[in-house]
């Protein structure tokens, strides 16, 4: 059963967002990219984004401290975005002066997509 859930959970999440769009509810950035980490979430690493940074790699569900242009945020990458996205979508206003891609590795990518 666990393998089935692992296999179909991302597809279910995407279909749920699609359905929300069709009935007029908009997916918010938290649905797509995750949300600011607070409370019980503790970051296990810090990524410093410099003018030379072109991309960052994170894992789905990972909480990361991001230092962007001297501004710090903690972010929980638990959204459903299956494609790389621009860090500017979650960065503090005015902190990023260039494009940085965020690549979020999912469990399906780690285990080949067919469970354990």
N, CA, C and O atoms as CSV, one atom per row, in Angstrom:
chain,resi,resn,atom,element,x,y,z
A,1,UNK,N,N,0.822,-1.195,0.000
A,1,UNK,CA,C,0.000,0.000,0.000
A,1,UNK,C,C,0.865,1.258,0.000
A,1,UNK,O,O,0.565,2.226,-0.699
A,2,UNK,N,N,1.944,1.237,0.792
A,2,UNK,CA,C,2.837,2.402,0.881
A,2,UNK,C,C,3.449,2.735,-0.474
A,2,UNK,O,O,3.610,3.904,-0.824
A,3,UNK,N,N,3.788,1.693,-1.234
A,3,UNK,CA,C,4.365,1.920,-2.559
A,3,UNK,C,C,3.362,2.598,-3.488
A,3,UNK,O,O,3.731,3.459,-4.287
A,4,UNK,N,N,2.102,2.210,-3.380
A,4,UNK,CA,C,1.063,2.813,-4.221
A,4,UNK,C,C,0.901,4.281,-3.864
A,4,UNK,O,O,0.785,5.131,-4.746
A,5,UNK,N,N,0.894,4.576,-2.575
A,5,UNK,CA,C,0.765,5.969,-2.135
A,5,UNK,C,C,1.940,6.788,-2.641
A,5,UNK,O,O,1.746,7.897,-3.141
A,6,UNK,N,N,3.158,6.262,-2.522
A,6,UNK,CA,C,4.348,6.980,-3.002
A,6,UNK,C,C,4.269,7.240,-4.497
A,6,UNK,O,O,4.700,8.289,-4.976
A,7,UNK,N,N,3.722,6.293,-5.226
A,7,UNK,CA,C,3.655,6.410,-6.679
A,7,UNK,C,C,2.613,7.431,-7.129
A,7,UNK,O,O,2.845,8.190,-8.070
A,8,UNK,N,N,1.464,7.447,-6.449
A,8,UNK,CA,C,0.366,8.278,-6.925
A,8,UNK,C,C,0.185,9.591,-6.177
A,8,UNK,O,O,-0.607,10.425,-6.615
A,9,UNK,N,N,0.878,9.807,-5.073
A,9,UNK,CA,C,0.699,11.046,-4.301
A,9,UNK,C,C,1.013,12.298,-5.120
A,9,UNK,O,O,0.219,13.239,-5.092
A,10,UNK,N,N,2.131,12.355,-5.849
A,10,UNK,CA,C,2.396,13.568,-6.640
A,10,UNK,C,C,1.341,13.807,-7.721
A,10,UNK,O,O,0.952,14.951,-7.957
A,11,UNK,N,N,0.879,12.757,-8.371
A,11,UNK,CA,C,-0.148,12.915,-9.399
A,11,UNK,C,C,-1.449,13.410,-8.779
A,11,UNK,O,O,-2.124,14.266,-9.352
A,12,UNK,N,N,-1.801,12.880,-7.621
A,12,UNK,CA,C,-3.008,13.330,-6.923
A,12,UNK,C,C,-2.906,14.804,-6.569
A,12,UNK,O,O,-3.875,15.550,-6.714
A,13,UNK,N,N,-1.729,15.227,-6.102
A,13,UNK,CA,C,-1.539,16.634,-5.735
A,13,UNK,C,C,-1.720,17.541,-6.947
A,13,UNK,O,O,-2.364,18.585,-6.845
A,14,UNK,N,N,-1.169,17.160,-8.077
A,14,UNK,CA,C,-1.302,17.966,-9.297
A,14,UNK,C,C,-2.756,18.010,-9.749
A,14,UNK,O,O,-3.252,19.067,-10.138
A,15,UNK,N,N,-3.436,16.881,-9.703
A,15,UNK,CA,C,-4.846,16.857,-10.100
A,15,UNK,C,C,-5.702,17.704,-9.161
A,15,UNK,O,O,-6.650,18.355,-9.600
A,16,UNK,N,N,-5.376,17.695,-7.889
A,16,UNK,CA,C,-6.108,18.518,-6.933
A,16,UNK,C,C,-5.934,19.991,-7.265
A,16,UNK,O,O,-6.905,20.747,-7.256
A,17,UNK,N,N,-4.697,20.408,-7.560
A,17,UNK,CA,C,-4.469,21.802,-7.935
A,17,UNK,C,C,-5.188,22.142,-9.235
A,17,UNK,O,O,-5.749,23.230,-9.363
A,18,UNK,N,N,-5.177,21.219,-10.205
A,18,UNK,CA,C,-5.870,21.448,-11.468
A,18,UNK,C,C,-7.362,21.644,-11.223
A,18,UNK,O,O,-7.980,22.537,-11.802
A,19,UNK,N,N,-7.932,20.810,-10.369
A,19,UNK,CA,C,-9.354,20.916,-10.060
A,19,UNK,C,C,-9.652,22.255,-9.386
A,19,UNK,O,O,-10.661,22.892,-9.688
A,20,UNK,N,N,-8.780,22.681,-8.478
A,20,UNK,CA,C,-8.972,23.972,-7.814
A,20,UNK,C,C,-8.991,25.094,-8.838
A,20,UNK,O,O,-9.797,26.018,-8.730
A,21,UNK,N,N,-8.119,25.023,-9.823
A,21,UNK,CA,C,-8.070,26.044,-10.865
A,21,UNK,C,C,-9.376,26.045,-11.666
A,21,UNK,O,O,-9.904,27.111,-11.982
A,22,UNK,N,N,-9.893,24.873,-11.993
A,22,UNK,CA,C,-11.098,24.774,-12.815
A,22,UNK,C,C,-12.328,25.307,-12.100
A,22,UNK,O,O,-13.226,25.849,-12.745
A,23,UNK,N,N,-12.390,25.163,-10.774
A,23,UNK,CA,C,-13.568,25.643,-10.067
A,23,UNK,C,C,-13.383,27.057,-9.539
A,23,UNK,O,O,-14.228,27.566,-8.802
A,24,UNK,N,N,-12.279,27.690,-9.915
A,24,UNK,CA,C,-12.097,29.099,-9.596
A,24,UNK,C,C,-11.218,29.386,-8.394
A,24,UNK,O,O,-10.985,30.552,-8.076
A,25,UNK,N,N,-10.725,28.365,-7.721
A,25,UNK,CA,C,-9.808,28.601,-6.615
A,25,UNK,C,C,-8.392,28.648,-7.155
A,25,UNK,O,O,-7.990,27.772,-7.921
A,26,UNK,N,N,-7.657,29.623,-6.777
A,26,UNK,CA,C,-6.286,29.757,-7.266
A,26,UNK,C,C,-5.316,29.056,-6.326
A,26,UNK,O,O,-5.453,29.125,-5.105
A,27,UNK,N,N,-4.341,28.384,-6.912
A,27,UNK,CA,C,-3.273,27.792,-6.110
A,27,UNK,C,C,-2.372,28.934,-5.647
A,27,UNK,O,O,-1.958,29.770,-6.450
A,28,UNK,N,N,-2.076,28.965,-4.373
A,28,UNK,CA,C,-1.186,30.011,-3.884
A,28,UNK,C,C,0.259,29.522,-3.956
A,28,UNK,O,O,0.495,28.332,-4.161
A,29,UNK,N,N,1.232,30.428,-3.789
A,29,UNK,CA,C,2.632,30.018,-3.872
A,29,UNK,C,C,2.989,28.894,-2.900
A,29,UNK,O,O,3.863,28.079,-3.195
A,30,UNK,N,N,2.327,28.842,-1.751
A,30,UNK,CA,C,2.586,27.768,-0.797
A,30,UNK,C,C,2.230,26.408,-1.355
A,30,UNK,O,O,2.911,25.420,-1.082
A,31,UNK,N,N,1.153,26.353,-2.144
A,31,UNK,CA,C,0.771,25.101,-2.777
A,31,UNK,C,C,1.824,24.667,-3.782
A,31,UNK,O,O,2.138,23.481,-3.890
A,32,UNK,N,N,2.366,25.626,-4.514
A,32,UNK,CA,C,3.300,25.303,-5.583
A,32,UNK,C,C,4.744,25.114,-5.109
A,32,UNK,O,O,5.409,24.155,-5.501
A,33,UNK,N,N,5.222,26.027,-4.268
A,33,UNK,CA,C,6.654,26.071,-3.970
A,33,UNK,C,C,7.004,25.769,-2.517
A,33,UNK,O,O,8.185,25.642,-2.192
A,34,UNK,N,N,6.037,25.652,-1.654
A,34,UNK,CA,C,6.288,25.477,-0.232
A,34,UNK,C,C,5.897,26.745,0.499
A,34,UNK,O,O,5.132,27.560,-0.017
A,35,UNK,N,N,6.428,26.910,1.711
A,35,UNK,CA,C,6.081,28.098,2.484
A,35,UNK,C,C,7.209,28.467,3.426
A,35,UNK,O,O,8.092,27.656,3.706
A,36,UNK,N,N,7.173,29.699,3.914
A,36,UNK,CA,C,8.192,30.082,4.907
A,36,UNK,C,C,8.133,29.126,6.086
A,36,UNK,O,O,7.055,28.763,6.557
A,37,UNK,N,N,9.294,28.726,6.552
A,37,UNK,CA,C,9.365,27.790,7.679
A,37,UNK,C,C,9.307,28.567,8.978
A,37,UNK,O,O,9.982,29.584,9.142
A,38,UNK,N,N,8.502,28.082,9.885
A,38,UNK,CA,C,8.410,28.708,11.196
A,38,UNK,C,C,7.975,27.658,12.196
A,38,UNK,O,O,7.623,26.541,11.819
A,39,UNK,N,N,7.998,28.013,13.469
A,39,UNK,CA,C,7.525,27.113,14.508
A,39,UNK,C,C,8.362,25.866,14.625
A,39,UNK,O,O,9.545,25.927,14.959
A,40,UNK,N,N,7.740,24.720,14.346
A,40,UNK,CA,C,8.413,23.435,14.552
A,40,UNK,C,C,9.422,23.085,13.466
A,40,UNK,O,O,10.176,22.123,13.613
A,41,UNK,N,N,9.447,23.845,12.386
A,41,UNK,CA,C,10.380,23.550,11.303
A,41,UNK,C,C,11.776,24.077,11.631
A,41,UNK,O,O,11.938,25.242,11.995
A,42,UNK,N,N,12.772,23.218,11.499
A,42,UNK,CA,C,14.148,23.609,11.756
A,42,UNK,C,C,14.970,23.294,10.511
A,42,UNK,O,O,14.955,22.170,10.010
A,43,UNK,N,N,15.678,24.294,10.024
A,43,UNK,CA,C,16.514,24.108,8.837
A,43,UNK,C,C,17.725,23.256,9.190
A,43,UNK,O,O,18.300,23.387,10.271
A,44,UNK,N,N,18.102,22.381,8.262
A,44,UNK,CA,C,19.274,21.549,8.489
A,44,UNK,C,C,20.499,22.034,7.720
A,44,UNK,O,O,21.583,21.467,7.858
A,45,UNK,N,N,20.332,23.082,6.910
A,45,UNK,CA,C,21.484,23.660,6.212
A,45,UNK,C,C,21.141,25.054,5.725
A,45,UNK,O,O,19.979,25.457,5.695
A,46,UNK,N,N,22.189,25.785,5.343
A,46,UNK,CA,C,22.037,27.137,4.809
A,46,UNK,C,C,22.617,27.179,3.412
A,46,UNK,O,O,23.695,26.643,3.157
A,47,UNK,N,N,21.897,27.816,2.513
A,47,UNK,CA,C,22.393,28.045,1.155
A,47,UNK,C,C,22.570,29.549,1.000
A,47,UNK,O,O,21.628,30.322,1.174
A,48,UNK,N,N,23.802,29.953,0.668
A,48,UNK,CA,C,24.088,31.365,0.430
A,48,UNK,C,C,24.011,31.597,-1.077
A,48,UNK,O,O,24.749,30.987,-1.850
A,49,UNK,N,N,23.116,32.478,-1.475
A,49,UNK,CA,C,22.934,32.807,-2.892
A,49,UNK,C,C,23.759,34.053,-3.184
A,49,UNK,O,O,23.504,35.128,-2.641
A,50,UNK,N,N,24.747,33.888,-4.045
A,50,UNK,CA,C,25.637,34.990,-4.421
A,50,UNK,C,C,25.306,35.439,-5.842
A,50,UNK,O,O,24.501,34.794,-6.514
A,51,UNK,N,N,25.904,36.522,-6.310
A,51,UNK,CA,C,25.673,36.933,-7.699
A,51,UNK,C,C,26.088,35.869,-8.724
A,51,UNK,O,O,25.622,35.892,-9.863
A,52,UNK,N,N,26.964,34.937,-8.322
A,52,UNK,CA,C,27.402,33.872,-9.229
A,52,UNK,C,C,26.493,32.644,-9.204
A,52,UNK,O,O,26.636,31.761,-10.051
A,53,UNK,N,N,25.570,32.571,-8.261
A,53,UNK,CA,C,24.693,31.402,-8.130
A,53,UNK,C,C,23.709,31.357,-9.295
A,53,UNK,O,O,22.988,32.319,-9.557
A,54,UNK,N,N,23.696,30.218,-9.989
A,54,UNK,CA,C,22.786,30.036,-11.125
A,54,UNK,C,C,21.629,29.108,-10.770
A,54,UNK,O,O,20.548,29.212,-11.350
A,55,UNK,N,N,21.855,28.198,-9.815
A,55,UNK,CA,C,20.811,27.270,-9.401
A,55,UNK,C,C,21.095,26.773,-7.993
A,55,UNK,O,O,22.221,26.851,-7.501
A,56,UNK,N,N,20.042,26.259,-7.352
A,56,UNK,CA,C,20.207,25.581,-6.072
A,56,UNK,C,C,19.445,24.266,-6.140
A,56,UNK,O,O,18.441,24.155,-6.844
A,57,UNK,N,N,19.927,23.281,-5.410
A,57,UNK,CA,C,19.287,21.974,-5.336
A,57,UNK,C,C,18.785,21.750,-3.919
A,57,UNK,O,O,19.527,21.931,-2.953
A,58,UNK,N,N,17.534,21.357,-3.801
A,58,UNK,CA,C,16.940,21.035,-2.516
A,58,UNK,C,C,16.148,19.742,-2.675
A,58,UNK,O,O,15.948,19.254,-3.787
A,59,UNK,N,N,15.710,19.207,-1.565
A,59,UNK,CA,C,14.911,17.992,-1.566
A,59,UNK,C,C,13.496,18.330,-1.119
A,59,UNK,O,O,13.308,19.144,-0.215
A,60,UNK,N,N,12.511,17.716,-1.739
A,60,UNK,CA,C,11.125,17.951,-1.356
A,60,UNK,C,C,10.953,17.677,0.139
A,60,UNK,O,O,11.367,16.631,0.639
A,61,UNK,N,N,10.341,18.624,0.841
A,61,UNK,CA,C,10.129,18.498,2.277
A,61,UNK,C,C,11.275,19.015,3.120
A,61,UNK,O,O,11.176,19.059,4.346
A,62,UNK,N,N,12.361,19.408,2.474
A,62,UNK,CA,C,13.523,19.924,3.200
A,62,UNK,C,C,13.284,21.372,3.618
A,62,UNK,O,O,12.704,22.165,2.876
A,63,UNK,N,N,13.745,21.694,4.822
A,63,UNK,CA,C,13.703,23.067,5.310
A,63,UNK,C,C,15.116,23.610,5.214
A,63,UNK,O,O,16.056,23.025,5.752
A,64,UNK,N,N,15.260,24.741,4.522
A,64,UNK,CA,C,16.577,25.317,4.238
A,64,UNK,C,C,16.581,26.790,4.625
A,64,UNK,O,O,15.618,27.513,4.370
A,65,UNK,N,N,17.667,27.222,5.238
A,65,UNK,CA,C,17.888,28.658,5.420
A,65,UNK,C,C,18.476,29.180,4.119
A,65,UNK,O,O,19.447,28.623,3.607
A,66,UNK,N,N,17.902,30.232,3.588
A,66,UNK,CA,C,18.406,30.859,2.373
A,66,UNK,C,C,18.917,32.247,2.728
A,66,UNK,O,O,18.192,33.055,3.309
A,67,UNK,N,N,20.164,32.517,2.379
A,67,UNK,CA,C,20.722,33.852,2.538
A,67,UNK,C,C,20.795,34.435,1.131
A,67,UNK,O,O,21.634,34.042,0.320
A,68,UNK,N,N,19.903,35.374,0.862
A,68,UNK,CA,C,19.782,35.947,-0.478
A,68,UNK,C,C,20.025,37.440,-0.381
A,68,UNK,O,O,19.222,38.171,0.200
A,69,UNK,N,N,21.124,37.888,-0.943
A,69,UNK,CA,C,21.431,39.314,-0.913
A,69,UNK,C,C,21.528,39.862,0.500
A,69,UNK,O,O,21.167,41.011,0.752
A,70,UNK,N,N,22.012,39.044,1.418
A,70,UNK,CA,C,22.153,39.469,2.803
A,70,UNK,C,C,20.890,39.347,3.630
A,70,UNK,O,O,20.896,39.650,4.823
A,71,UNK,N,N,19.797,38.904,3.005
A,71,UNK,CA,C,18.539,38.703,3.734
A,71,UNK,C,C,18.346,37.205,3.960
A,71,UNK,O,O,18.524,36.405,3.041
A,72,UNK,N,N,17.987,36.835,5.164
A,72,UNK,CA,C,17.801,35.430,5.511
A,72,UNK,C,C,16.321,35.071,5.578
A,72,UNK,O,O,15.511,35.798,6.153
A,73,UNK,N,N,15.989,33.928,4.975
A,73,UNK,CA,C,14.656,33.350,5.147
A,73,UNK,C,C,14.835,31.851,5.341
A,73,UNK,O,O,15.785,31.257,4.830
A,74,UNK,N,N,13.926,31.257,6.074
A,74,UNK,CA,C,13.875,29.798,6.187
A,74,UNK,C,C,12.686,29.348,5.345
A,74,UNK,O,O,11.588,29.891,5.476
A,75,UNK,N,N,12.902,28.362,4.485
A,75,UNK,CA,C,11.851,27.932,3.565
A,75,UNK,C,C,11.659,26.431,3.652
A,75,UNK,O,O,12.626,25.670,3.684
A,76,UNK,N,N,10.399,26.011,3.690
A,76,UNK,CA,C,10.039,24.602,3.681
A,76,UNK,C,C,9.622,24.257,2.244
A,76,UNK,O,O,8.567,24.687,1.777
A,77,UNK,N,N,10.451,23.484,1.556
A,77,UNK,CA,C,10.204,23.122,0.159
A,77,UNK,C,C,9.266,21.918,0.091
A,77,UNK,O,O,9.673,20.827,-0.309
A,78,UNK,N,N,8.015,22.123,0.484
A,78,UNK,CA,C,7.041,21.034,0.488
A,78,UNK,C,C,5.900,21.255,-0.505
A,78,UNK,O,O,4.833,20.658,-0.365
A,79,UNK,N,N,6.116,22.098,-1.496
A,79,UNK,CA,C,5.096,22.353,-2.509
A,79,UNK,C,C,5.016,21.228,-3.522
A,79,UNK,O,O,5.718,20.224,-3.407
A,80,UNK,N,N,4.159,21.402,-4.511
A,80,UNK,CA,C,3.946,20.349,-5.508
A,80,UNK,C,C,4.568,20.676,-6.862
A,80,UNK,O,O,4.357,19.945,-7.830
A,81,UNK,N,N,5.325,21.756,-6.943
A,81,UNK,CA,C,5.947,22.117,-8.229
A,81,UNK,C,C,6.856,20.986,-8.691
A,81,UNK,O,O,7.818,20.627,-8.011
A,82,UNK,N,N,6.538,20.434,-9.850
A,82,UNK,CA,C,7.328,19.328,-10.375
A,82,UNK,C,C,8.444,19.822,-11.293
A,82,UNK,O,O,9.366,19.072,-11.612
A,83,UNK,N,N,8.363,21.058,-11.706
A,83,UNK,CA,C,9.358,21.634,-12.602
A,83,UNK,C,C,10.241,22.595,-11.824
A,83,UNK,O,O,9.818,23.138,-10.804
A,84,UNK,N,N,11.460,22.810,-12.295
A,84,UNK,CA,C,12.294,23.845,-11.663
A,84,UNK,C,C,11.554,25.184,-11.693
A,84,UNK,O,O,10.766,25.444,-12.602
A,85,UNK,N,N,11.812,26.021,-10.701
A,85,UNK,CA,C,11.177,27.329,-10.671
A,85,UNK,C,C,12.187,28.403,-10.294
A,85,UNK,O,O,13.255,28.109,-9.758
A,86,UNK,N,N,11.840,29.631,-10.578
A,86,UNK,CA,C,12.691,30.776,-10.326
A,86,UNK,C,C,12.656,31.120,-8.831
A,86,UNK,O,O,11.579,31.295,-8.261
A,87,UNK,N,N,13.819,31.217,-8.206
A,87,UNK,CA,C,13.915,31.561,-6.793
A,87,UNK,C,C,13.252,32.900,-6.505
A,87,UNK,O,O,12.795,33.140,-5.387
A,88,UNK,N,N,13.197,33.771,-7.502
A,88,UNK,CA,C,12.550,35.069,-7.346
A,88,UNK,C,C,11.090,34.976,-6.928
A,88,UNK,O,O,10.537,35.941,-6.400
A,89,UNK,N,N,10.454,33.819,-7.157
A,89,UNK,CA,C,9.056,33.637,-6.769
A,89,UNK,C,C,8.884,33.561,-5.258
A,89,UNK,O,O,7.797,33.825,-4.744
A,90,UNK,N,N,9.968,33.198,-4.530
A,90,UNK,CA,C,9.859,33.071,-3.073
A,90,UNK,C,C,10.831,33.975,-2.324
A,90,UNK,O,O,10.736,34.102,-1.104
A,91,UNK,N,N,11.760,34.603,-3.035
A,91,UNK,CA,C,12.770,35.460,-2.395
A,91,UNK,C,C,12.140,36.743,-1.873
A,91,UNK,O,O,11.157,37.229,-2.433
A,92,UNK,N,N,12.704,37.294,-0.800
A,92,UNK,CA,C,12.205,38.591,-0.316
A,92,UNK,C,C,12.323,39.652,-1.406
A,92,UNK,O,O,13.284,39.664,-2.175
A,93,UNK,N,N,11.353,40.524,-1.461
A,93,UNK,CA,C,11.316,41.600,-2.459
A,93,UNK,C,C,12.644,42.354,-2.498
A,93,UNK,O,O,13.132,42.814,-1.465
A,94,UNK,N,N,13.226,42.478,-3.691
A,94,UNK,CA,C,14.441,43.252,-3.884
A,94,UNK,C,C,15.736,42.578,-3.460
A,94,UNK,O,O,16.800,43.192,-3.533
A,95,UNK,N,N,15.666,41.320,-3.013
A,95,UNK,CA,C,16.884,40.668,-2.531
A,95,UNK,C,C,17.661,39.957,-3.635
A,95,UNK,O,O,18.843,39.660,-3.458
A,96,UNK,N,N,17.034,39.687,-4.744
A,96,UNK,CA,C,17.654,38.913,-5.816
A,96,UNK,C,C,17.732,39.767,-7.070
A,96,UNK,O,O,16.726,40.315,-7.521
A,97,UNK,N,N,18.947,39.879,-7.638
A,97,UNK,CA,C,19.118,40.728,-8.816
A,97,UNK,C,C,19.413,39.932,-10.095
A,97,UNK,O,O,19.765,40.504,-11.127
A,98,UNK,N,N,19.265,38.610,-10.010
A,98,UNK,CA,C,19.474,37.771,-11.188
A,98,UNK,C,C,18.632,36.499,-11.043
A,98,UNK,O,O,18.116,36.203,-9.965
A,99,UNK,N,N,18.505,35.761,-12.132
A,99,UNK,CA,C,17.690,34.555,-12.118
A,99,UNK,C,C,18.463,33.390,-11.508
A,99,UNK,O,O,19.611,33.130,-11.871
A,100,UNK,N,N,17.818,32.698,-10.578
A,100,UNK,CA,C,18.373,31.498,-9.951
A,100,UNK,C,C,17.287,30.426,-10.018
A,100,UNK,O,O,16.174,30.639,-9.536
A,101,UNK,N,N,17.603,29.278,-10.612
A,101,UNK,CA,C,16.658,28.176,-10.707
A,101,UNK,C,C,16.711,27.335,-9.428
A,101,UNK,O,O,17.783,27.107,-8.867
A,102,UNK,N,N,15.557,26.886,-8.986
A,102,UNK,CA,C,15.460,25.976,-7.850
A,102,UNK,C,C,15.059,24.608,-8.390
A,102,UNK,O,O,14.029,24.470,-9.051
A,103,UNK,N,N,15.871,23.606,-8.106
A,103,UNK,CA,C,15.577,22.232,-8.489
A,103,UNK,C,C,15.213,21.468,-7.224
A,103,UNK,O,O,16.024,21.355,-6.305
A,104,UNK,N,N,13.986,20.943,-7.180
A,104,UNK,CA,C,13.506,20.220,-6.007
A,104,UNK,C,C,13.440,18.742,-6.347
A,104,UNK,O,O,12.633,18.318,-7.174
A,105,UNK,N,N,14.295,17.964,-5.703
A,105,UNK,CA,C,14.301,16.521,-5.920
A,105,UNK,C,C,13.177,15.881,-5.116
A,105,UNK,O,O,13.017,16.161,-3.928
A,106,UNK,N,N,12.406,15.029,-5.762
A,106,UNK,CA,C,11.309,14.341,-5.088
A,106,UNK,C,C,11.728,12.921,-4.731
A,106,UNK,O,O,12.735,12.413,-5.224
A,107,UNK,N,N,10.952,12.300,-3.880
A,107,UNK,CA,C,11.233,10.915,-3.513
A,107,UNK,C,C,11.141,10.001,-4.726
A,107,UNK,O,O,11.895,9.035,-4.841
A,108,UNK,N,N,10.214,10.307,-5.631
A,108,UNK,CA,C,10.087,9.490,-6.840
A,108,UNK,C,C,11.365,9.545,-7.670
A,108,UNK,O,O,11.755,8.544,-8.272
A,109,UNK,N,N,12.017,10.698,-7.710
A,109,UNK,CA,C,13.264,10.805,-8.457
A,109,UNK,C,C,14.373,10.031,-7.766
A,109,UNK,O,O,15.221,9.432,-8.426
A,110,UNK,N,N,14.369,10.041,-6.433
A,110,UNK,CA,C,15.416,9.346,-5.683
A,110,UNK,C,C,15.313,7.840,-5.816
A,110,UNK,O,O,16.331,7.155,-5.920
A,111,UNK,N,N,14.092,7.313,-5.814
A,111,UNK,CA,C,13.956,5.853,-5.811
A,111,UNK,C,C,13.531,5.292,-7.167
A,111,UNK,O,O,13.159,4.122,-7.260
A,112,UNK,N,N,13.582,6.097,-8.199
A,112,UNK,CA,C,13.257,5.627,-9.537
A,112,UNK,C,C,11.780,5.648,-9.856
A,112,UNK,O,O,11.380,5.248,-10.949
A,113,UNK,N,N,10.951,6.111,-8.916
A,113,UNK,CA,C,9.534,6.262,-9.178
A,113,UNK,C,C,8.679,5.038,-8.912
A,113,UNK,O,O,7.470,5.077,-9.140
A,114,UNK,N,N,9.270,3.957,-8.436
A,114,UNK,CA,C,8.490,2.740,-8.229
A,114,UNK,C,C,8.510,2.261,-6.794
A,114,UNK,O,O,8.320,1.071,-6.541
A,115,UNK,N,N,8.736,3.159,-5.846
A,115,UNK,CA,C,8.752,2.756,-4.444
A,115,UNK,C,C,10.083,2.169,-4.050
A,115,UNK,O,O,11.065,2.252,-4.788
A,116,UNK,N,N,10.101,1.573,-2.871
A,116,UNK,CA,C,11.355,1.002,-2.337
A,116,UNK,C,C,11.749,-0.278,-3.013
A,116,UNK,O,O,12.774,-0.867,-2.670
